[in-house]
Each structure stands twice: as structure tokens, then as C-alpha cells.
Amino acid sequence: MSSRLSASSAAAEPRDPFELGGRTFTSRLLLGTGKYHDLSVMREAVAASGAQIVTVAVRRVELGAPGHHGLLEALDWDRLHLLPNTAGCRTAAEAVRVARLARAATGTDWVKLEVIPDARHLLPDPLGTLRAAEELCADGFVVLPYVQADAVLARALEAAGCAAVMPLASPIGTGQGLRAPELLRTVLDGARVPIIVDAGLGVPSDAAQALELGADAALLNTAVAEARDPVGMAHAFALGVQAGRAAFLAGRMPARIHASPSSPTTGVPRLPDPEVPGDVA
């Protein structure tokens, strides 16, 4: 069940927990581990972000290799929740195989499902993603599929048993931000599982915008890893996510065509409408 709450319920639950896959989290920011200059910077950025769910590309690490000291050893998995992802998989069959290898090596049945045959734009394959999701859900996985912002596909993935749906904001690594907010709104409308905006976020205001619209969380990587100060940017994104969620719960004012004075107008003489050039008496 999505943790999308009303403003009135926020007062009853000040901590506003994020429920995902049968677990409860306090942070709504998920962070990736790729593209950092070194593991120490990555570790500091994860800490600064406050993220509790961290995604790792299975193909980039030697999962379970004896004596391997690298990415998995750099983070405290007693405090963090590991989310393996199937980045680099081009077909549904390949993604299913990699997800099962990750479960065997790490013991987690969570997986961020990526099926991306498009090497240029890195756009996900909707049909392949749905096929893989159906198979993995039937096999007991907690599946978080990465897809385009497609409401019909999102409902099909819900029906397959996915724990969340993760629509992209814009293509992976572009930093273009939320390019189609109206499409995200259609995915959010009637969603019965958490909606996590994933990919393409460039600055904290992008994440804030997504959560202001009602997204439950945001996942990002490049925007932090390629920032001039990754640790500082990770902290900034944490604040952006918090601000966006708080604004959604508070409820924005209605947008108006005409100006509306914020000061009382009682007793103030009404000024005549300005003359329009060209008016004829």
C-alpha cells in the first residue's frame, strides 16, 4: 500500500514513514553507488544523504568472491538495505538470471529490475520488463521495476505483484530533471504501490518537484556522483526530498489566472481599471 498521505494525517504521524516491500524506512531518498571517484567519497555521500536503501549493480561487483574487498565491503549493511539491480541486462531472461544470482550471493530477495536493450538512450524495454517482473514476482522477489512514465504499464506491473513502480524523470545520467510531469501525474493517479521517481534528476529541486506532485520517493546516482562536491550534493538532495514531501502533505495553494491581494481590501477605495491604449471614447 502506498504511503501517500493526506495533509491531515501528517499531524497524526509526524515521522511519516515510508513503507516499501513490507519494511518501513524514514528516508525517502534511495542512492546508487556508481560513478564515484573512489569508495571513500561514495561512503561519505551515502552517509550525508541519509539514504537507507542503496542500489548496487550486480555486474559491477564480484558478489561473494573470496577475499573480495570493494564496493560491498565499503558500506555498513547492518544499517543500510541492499538493493541489487540488473543494470546492463538487455533481455528479460538475462535480468531474471542476474536477479537470481544476486539473491544466491547476497541473501536478499529485493531487486531493482532493469531491462535496457537501448544502448544509446538507455530507455527501458516495457514488454521485457513486464515479462521479467511477472517471473520474478512469482519466484518470491520484491521487485522494483525501472520503466518509462506509462500509467498503463504501471498498473500492469502492480497487477504482477511489484512492490513499487519506478518511472524515469528523464533518461539515465542526463540530469534533465522531470521532463514530463503530466505523465508522472497519470502514473500517480490511482497507484496502489509506492511510486519512486528514478533517473535523470539533476538538482535537489528536481527531486522536490517529483515529491511535491505525490511521488513517494526518489532514486538517483549521477547527480550526486558527478557533482563538484558529491557529499554536499547528497545532503542537499536529502533536504530537497524532505521539502517536496512536506509540501505535498501540506497541500499547495490553487493556481490562479489573476492576481489575488494578500492584504485586506476592506475600506480601500477601488481604483479605476487602467485605460487600454487604443480605446475609443
C-alpha positions in Angstrom: 0.0 0.0 0.0 1.4 3.4 -1.0 2.3 5.7 1.9 0.9 8.7 0.0 -0.8 10.5 2.9 -3.2 13.4 3.3 -2.1 16.6 5.0 -4.4 15.9 8.0 -2.8 12.6 8.6 0.7 14.1 8.7 -0.1 15.6 12.1 -1.0 12.2 13.4 2.2 10.6 12.1 5.0 13.2 12.4 7.6 10.7 11.3 5.8 10.0 8.0 7.4 6.5 7.5 8.0 5.2 4.0 6.6 1.6 3.6 8.2 -0.5 0.9 8.3 -4.2 0.4 6.9 -5.0 3.8 9.6 -2.8 5.5 9.4 0.7 7.0 12.0 3.4 6.3 12.4 7.0 7.4 14.3 8.3 4.4 12.6 8.7 1.0 15.9 9.1 -0.8 17.4 6.0 -2.4 21.0 6.3 -3.7 23.1 4.5 -6.3 26.8 3.6 -5.9 28.2 4.0 -9.5 30.5 6.7 -11.0 32.2 7.9 -7.8 35.9 8.7 -8.0 36.6 6.4 -5.1 34.9 4.3 -2.5 35.5 6.7 0.4 33.7 9.5 -1.3 30.8 7.2 -2.1 30.6 6.1 1.5 30.6 9.7 2.8 27.9 10.7 0.2 25.7 7.8 1.3 26.1 8.9 4.9 25.3 12.5 4.1 22.2 11.6 2.1 20.6 9.8 5.0 19.6 7.1 2.5 18.7 3.7 3.9 18.3 1.9 0.6 21.4 1.7 -1.6 21.4 0.1 -5.0 24.3 -1.8 -6.4 24.8 -3.1 -10.0 25.3 -6.8 -9.7 27.5 -6.9 -12.8 30.0 -4.4 -11.3 30.9 -6.3 -8.2 32.2 -9.8 -7.5 29.3 -10.9 -5.3 30.5 -13.5 -2.8 34.0 -13.7 -4.3 36.5 -15.0 -1.6 38.8 -12.2 -0.4 37.0 -9.6 -2.4 37.3 -6.1 -0.8 35.4 -3.5 -2.7 32.0 -1.9 -3.0 30.1 -4.3 -0.9 32.7 -4.1 1.9 32.7 -0.2 1.8 29.2 0.2 3.3 27.6 -0.8 6.6 24.9 -3.3 5.6 23.8 -3.6 9.2 22.5 0.0 8.8 21.7 0.0 5.0 19.3 -2.1 3.0 21.0 -3.6 -0.1 19.0 -3.3 -3.4 20.8 -5.2 -6.2 20.0 -4.0 -9.7 20.1 -5.7 -13.0 21.8 -2.8 -14.9 23.4 -4.0 -18.1 20.8 -6.7 -18.8 19.3 -6.4 -22.3 16.6 -9.1 -22.2 14.1 -10.3 -19.7 15.8 -13.7 -19.5 19.1 -12.1 -18.7 17.6 -9.9 -16.0 15.9 -12.9 -14.3 19.2 -14.8 -14.3 21.2 -11.9 -12.8 18.5 -11.3 -10.2 18.6 -15.0 -9.1 22.5 -14.9 -9.0 22.3 -11.8 -6.8 19.8 -13.5 -4.4 22.0 -16.5 -4.1 25.1 -14.4 -3.4 23.6 -11.8 -1.0 20.6 -13.5 0.5 18.3 -10.6 -0.3 15.2 -11.1 -2.5 14.9 -7.4 -3.4 15.8 -6.4 -6.9 15.7 -3.2 -8.9 14.7 -4.6 -12.3 16.3 -3.0 -15.3 15.8 -4.4 -18.9 17.5 -1.9 -21.2 18.3 -3.0 -24.8 18.8 0.6 -26.0 22.4 1.4 -25.6 22.2 5.0 -26.8 19.3 6.4 -24.8 19.2 3.8 -22.1 15.4 3.6 -22.3 13.8 0.5 -20.6 12.0 -2.2 -22.6 8.4 -2.1 -21.4 7.5 -5.6 -22.6 10.7 -7.2 -21.4 10.4 -5.5 -18.0 6.8 -6.8 -17.6 7.8 -10.3 -18.6 10.7 -10.4 -16.2 8.7 -8.8 -13.4 6.0 -11.4 -13.7 8.5 -14.2 -13.5 10.4 -12.7 -10.6 7.3 -11.8 -8.6 6.1 -15.4 -9.0 9.5 -16.5 -7.7 9.2 -14.5 -4.5 11.2 -11.5 -5.3 10.5 -7.9 -4.1 10.5 -6.3 -7.5 11.1 -2.6 -8.1 10.9 -2.1 -11.9 12.5 0.8 -13.7 10.2 2.0 -16.5 9.1 5.0 -18.5 6.2 7.1 -17.1 3.4 4.9 -18.6 0.3 4.6 -16.5 -1.0 1.5 -18.3 2.3 -0.3 -17.8 2.4 0.8 -14.2 -0.9 -0.8 -13.5 0.2 -4.0 -15.2 3.3 -4.1 -13.0 1.2 -3.6 -9.9 -1.1 -6.5 -11.0 2.0 -8.7 -11.5 2.9 -8.1 -7.8 5.6 -5.5 -8.0 6.3 -3.8 -4.7 6.8 -0.4 -6.4 7.0 1.2 -9.8 9.9 3.4 -10.7 9.2 5.8 -13.6 12.1 7.8 -15.0 12.2 11.6 -14.8 14.4 11.8 -17.9 17.0 9.4 -19.4 19.6 8.0 -17.2 22.5 10.3 -16.4 21.2 13.3 -18.3 20.4 15.5 -15.3 17.5 17.0 -17.3 15.1 16.7 -14.4 11.4 15.9 -14.5 10.7 16.3 -18.3 7.0 15.2 -18.3 5.3 16.0 -15.0 1.9 15.4 -16.6 2.9 11.8 -17.4 4.1 11.3 -13.8 0.7 12.5 -12.6 -1.1 9.8 -14.6 1.2 7.2 -13.0 0.5 8.6 -9.6 -3.3 8.7 -10.2 -4.8 5.6 -8.6 -1.4 4.0 -7.8 -1.7 1.2 -5.2 2.0 0.8 -4.6 4.8 3.4 -3.9 5.9 5.4 -6.9 9.7 6.1 -6.9 11.0 8.6 -9.4 14.2 7.2 -10.8 16.8 8.5 -13.3 17.5 11.9 -14.8 17.3 14.1 -11.7 20.0 16.8 -11.7 19.5 19.1 -8.7 17.6 18.8 -5.5 14.7 21.0 -6.8 14.0 18.2 -9.3 13.5 15.7 -6.5 11.4 18.2 -4.6 9.2 18.7 -7.6 8.6 15.0 -8.0 7.6 14.6 -4.4 5.5 17.7 -4.4 3.5 16.0 -7.2 2.9 13.0 -4.9 5.8 10.6 -5.7 6.7 8.5 -2.6 10.5 8.7 -3.0 13.3 9.4 -5.4 16.3 7.3 -6.5 19.4 9.0 -8.0 23.1 8.4 -8.6 24.8 10.6 -11.3 23.5 13.9 -9.8 25.5 13.2 -6.7 28.5 11.2 -8.0 29.3 13.8 -10.7 28.7 16.9 -8.6 31.7 19.1 -7.7 31.1 18.2 -4.1 29.3 14.8 -4.0 28.9 14.8 -0.2 27.4 18.3 -0.2 25.1 17.4 -3.0 23.9 14.2 -1.3 23.0 16.3 1.7 21.2 18.8 -0.5 19.2 16.1 -2.1 18.1 14.8 1.3 16.8 18.3 2.1 15.1 18.5 -1.3 13.3 15.2 -0.8 12.2 16.3 2.6 10.9 19.7 1.4 9.0 18.1 -1.5 7.3 15.6 0.7 6.4 18.2 3.3 5.0 20.4 0.6 2.8 17.6 -0.8 1.4 16.8 2.6 0.8 20.5 3.3 -1.1 20.9 0.1 -0.2 23.7 -2.4 -2.4 26.7 -3.0 -4.6 26.7 -6.1 -3.0 28.3 -9.1 -4.9 31.4 -10.4 -5.0 33.3 -13.6 -5.4 36.7 -11.9 -3.6 38.3 -9.0 -5.1 37.9 -5.6 -4.1 40.5 -2.9 -2.6 39.2 0.3 -3.6 42.3 2.3 -7.2 43.1 3.4 -9.1 45.2 0.9 -11.9 46.3 3.2 -12.2 50.1 3.2 -9.7 50.6 0.4 -11.1 52.7 -2.5 -11.3 50.7 -5.7 -9.0 52.1 -8.3 -10.4 52.5 -11.8 -9.3 50.0 -14.3 -6.3 51.2 -16.3 -7.0 52.7 -19.7 -6.1 50.4 -22.6 -4.2 52.2 -25.4 -6.3 52.5 -28.5 -9.7 52.6 -26.6 -12.2 54.9 -28.3 -14.4 57.1 -26.0 
